[in-house]
Structure formats: structure tokens, C-alpha cells
């Protein structure tokens, strides 16, 4: 127990203390700076009732997170399978490096490079016209797909790495047995690889879903006028409106929503038909 | 603010101290040190000007910086006596005054105040109870900017709703400016509009035209250069820089509805113990001798000093854009209670959500 003390101390200082301060703020009428009196209130938590447009924004954030997580899974799992099954040695190391590379670049730099790729007259547009000179102009910047592309690019490494761990643990004998009984690739994938990589998919999904719900840089820079999410609304409360209590309350409401979503999905996964296989 | 000096920083300090000791000495026996609270890189900390000021008066100017207006007010409140001059936007001067943070200033004690533009010098936002609490320093406009050659004859903010320009508008993501444009379009006061829903409806109606919301000058320049929009709300000072430095075809217009003006003033904290030195510094700040090099070397907002503006060369774009006659056409951002500020913020948030 005594050996754990530093860990608990660190958790208290780094996680719970700032969270507790924000939780306290979320029950205030106004940020307690200067001579403003401290007024305790629940009004910030009623924001969703008083401002129905926030419900649309919240749903928009959740659907953005669903799109991003889904795309990451659709690209990440096959990539992980390819990495684990079809590469070895040096080429695997190089591929890993390439996958982690976006991770090591600064987020803002990454997003601004996407603006150069996606805008009208940007790199993609020029490439398209080099091949098809008569094609119409291609511009994705300042649109919903642009946000999804930027986010997927940013979070894909999480999914590939977590799926890789699951996929590489699959026993070759299982696949050989299936092949010997005449199962074809799609069947092997659906009945063996997919269920056995579910833990990787789930942890990848959790690692991606939560930050995407709160993201604000990608929507702001890539989304143009459609780039309004809970993340940007919360950021506005802190930087523009100086309404820290409302920003804090919105953050905690989103945290609650995320926890509920995870509570429901984790139950579905652990009690689902594939549960015995994972044992 | 506490200053931490690392060992390496200390070496640099000692090094620069040695270097300074070789510099020619100033012939003042007693030096006074004052501290200015301002945005970083906003005029008062121009190194050449401060060296000249110290040489002439023996007053050494130190700085502390803020990143938002609420932060500035908090610093004044929590560090009484730490600051001698503070930059306050005229929309906040009365708030600082009512919190008893700043002292009245006798303009007669500032020789250069005689040249301040009367509308700015006597701005009601800078006064309270018949006394002046802020000395008007620099000003600028948030107004209409269009692509020269492509948009012709724009003279009204109604162009933001013109179906001819679907997807060609960039709005500034700033509450006061957005609500201000809505107020101008509905013939209301930008500081105290009576009909907020009408403003919300006007802004929401711009949806088909809005392509993006910008928040930094760099973002504006990149998107404009990439032909992402033709019409926008823009800052007057930034329009000058876009034209001069980036050679962009920008036409900055004050439409018939008027435009939004802002005015930054210099004030003196109540708790300052060096008020005479502070006044000497403020007088220097409104001196054309300070403004002209600042404008030429760094690019400055328009000076509140008419004489300083008149002395700019006629070729100066800032002089061409900041015409003295605009001062009466503008509605200046003024003081407002916290509740109204919050109502503005909520409305703009709602409008932005409707754009998505």
C-alpha cells in the first residue's frame, strides 16, 4: 500500500485536483475573478434545456466521433492484420515507424498541411487536374468530410496499434484448422479474426471516441462554418465568452454522456455471443 | 507575476548587463522605474522608443502582459501597486473605474493631449462622473472588406445576404463584432440593441453565404489568397498589412450603415506610486515622435492624435484607410454589463450552431 502512495499522490495532483476545481466552477453563476461574489447555482446544467440548439451540437459531436471511430476501425483493423500476417523483420519496423509518424508531428502543423491538400487549387485538386484536365474543381476544405479526414488521420495510429496487439496474439493453428476445413478468407476473417480482435477494436474505439467528442482544432480549421462541435462551444466559453462555469458544466455533461455510452456498449460486448471465445 | 531566472537565463542577464555597461551612460542621476500592463508587442514595448524615452527622461519602462481583458482586470485587482500604466479598451474603462482600479487623469497635464481627435479624446466611454479615466491612444475599425476587381460597388452590409455571393463570405468569429454587424444591419446600437432576436435572425439568414469563420489575421490572409471567399468582415489595420505586405487585392469599405470602431486608451492604476512618471510616459505615447516610427517600422493602428496622423506620408495606406471623417460614422464598442455581454455570447453561439 505504501509503495502505491506516490502513484495515488500523482493521480490526485494531476487528475482529480484540476477536475475538482472545474467541477466546483460548474456550479457557479460566474467565474470567481475579481470582486465577483460566489453564487452557487445549478443553472449551468440547465443549459441543454434552455438552449435546444446545444442538443444538435452534441449529436453532431457524437456522430463525428462515430464516423471517425468507424473509419479508423475500417482502415485500422485490415492494416493491423496485414502488419501482423504479411510483414516481418525490417519492413515491419519501417511500416510501424510510418504509422506512428503522424503521432510525432504537431497537431496544428498536421491540420494546416491538410488545408493545403484539401483546398481548391490545393495538392489534391492539382493532382486531379493533371490526370483529368476537364474535371470540375475539387475542394473539400471547409466541409464535414474534411473534419472527418483530419480526425481519422490523427487518430488512426491508436486503432492500428491496439488491433495489432490483438491480431498478433491469434494462434496460427486456429486459422490453419479453419483452412483445412475449407473455410475461405472472408469466413476466416468474420468467424475468427474479427471476434478475436474485438478487445483491440474496443480499446482503440475508446481511445479515439473520447478525444474526438471534445476536439475543437480540426473542426475550427478544416470545417469552416460547419465546424461547430461541443469542443468548439466549450472552448468558446473559456476563451471568448469568459463563461468558465458554463464551459465546465458542458464538459461534465459530455463526460456523463460518454460514460453512459461506454456503459451500454461494454455490457453489450461482454454479454454478446462472442464473449466465450475471448476467454 | 513572478519571474523565475534559470542559471542559463542568469548568465544571459549578466552578459547583457556587461554589454550595457559599455553603452554610453545617460546623464540622469535618479532613474525611476515604471511598469506597464499591456498586450505583448503592442506599442508600449517598442525597444527603440523605450531607449529614447529613458535617455530623455530617466524613466525606465518595464512590462507585464495580459492575454485577455478579464485577465487584465484580474491583474489590476490582485496586484495593487504593481502597475503604473495600463492599456484598457474603451469598452472596459468604466468597468475598471467602477471597481476603483484606475485614477482620474487631468488631460491638461499632458501637453500632447491638445492634438487628440476631439471625438476620441472626449469619448463618453473614457469618462465617468465628469472625469477622464483613459487617454485615447489608438483606434481601428471592423468593417467590410471585399476582393478588389471581383466585387464592385459594395456599399452596404446587406451584401452579406446577397444571393449573388453564396458561399463567398467569411465572418469574424468574435461575439462583439458579429452582434455589432447584426445591429448595424437592423439600425440598432451595437452596444445596447433593443431587439436581439432581430439580430439573430439577420445573422442566421447569412448561412448560405457563409463559407468560413476566421479568427486570426494569418488565417484570413491564407484563405483569401487561396480564393476561398470574396467578402468579409475585417480589421482596418490588418487590411493595410494584407495590401502592403501580402499584396492581396483587398478593398476596405465603410458601408452606409457605418462600421464598428474600437478605441484603446491608456489609464493609470489608482495604486500607482509613480503617477508623475506614468503621466510623462502616457504623454510620450500620444506624441507623434513616438507614433511615426512605430507606424513606419512595425505597422501600428491609427493614432488618436490628429497631428500624428496628418504627419504620415499621403502614400501611407493606413492614413488612406483611417480617414478622420470616419470617426463620426463609426459606432464605437462601448461599456456594457456582464449580463448583456453573456447574452451576446449566447446569441452568437446559437447563430454559429445554426450555420453547421
HADDOCK unambig.tbl for C-alpha pairs under 7 A between the chains (distance, minus, plus):
assign (segid A and resid 33 and name CA) (segid B and resid 74 and name CA) 6.33 0.50 0.50
assign (segid A and resid 34 and name CA) (segid B and resid 74 and name CA) 5.36 0.50 0.50
assign (segid A and resid 34 and name CA) (segid B and resid 77 and name CA) 6.17 0.50 0.50
assign (segid A and resid 53 and name CA) (segid B and resid 350 and name CA) 6.61 0.50 0.50
assign (segid A and resid 53 and name CA) (segid B and resid 353 and name CA) 6.76 0.50 0.50
assign (segid A and resid 57 and name CA) (segid B and resid 353 and name CA) 6.66 0.50 0.50
assign (segid A and resid 142 and name CA) (segid B and resid 212 and name CA) 6.78 0.50 0.50
assign (segid A and resid 224 and name CA) (segid B and resid 211 and name CA) 6.09 0.50 0.50
assign (segid A and resid 224 and name CA) (segid B and resid 212 and name CA) 3.97 0.50 0.50
assign (segid A and resid 224 and name CA) (segid B and resid 213 and name CA) 5.98 0.50 0.50
assign (segid A and resid 225 and name CA) (segid B and resid 210 and name CA) 6.59 0.50 0.50
assign (segid A and resid 225 and name CA) (segid B and resid 211 and name CA) 5.89 0.50 0.50
assign (segid A and resid 225 and name CA) (segid B and resid 212 and name CA) 4.67 0.50 0.50
assign (segid A and resid 225 and name CA) (segid B and resid 213 and name CA) 6.00 0.50 0.50
assign (segid A and resid 225 and name CA) (segid B and resid 355 and name CA) 5.75 0.50 0.50
assign (segid A and resid 225 and name CA) (segid B and resid 356 and name CA) 5.83 0.50 0.50
assign (segid A and resid 226 and name CA) (segid B and resid 355 and name CA) 6.12 0.50 0.50
assign (segid A and resid 226 and name CA) (segid B and resid 356 and name CA) 3.71 0.50 0.50
assign (segid A and resid 227 and name CA) (segid B and resid 356 and name CA) 6.39 0.50 0.50
assign (segid A and resid 228 and name CA) (segid B and resid 352 and name CA) 6.92 0.50 0.50
assign (segid A and resid 228 and name CA) (segid B and resid 353 and name CA) 5.97 0.50 0.50
assign (segid A and resid 228 and name CA) (segid B and resid 356 and name CA) 5.96 0.50 0.50
assign (segid A and resid 241 and name CA) (segid B and resid 342 and name CA) 6.69 0.50 0.50
assign (segid A and resid 241 and name CA) (segid B and resid 345 and name CA) 5.68 0.50 0.50
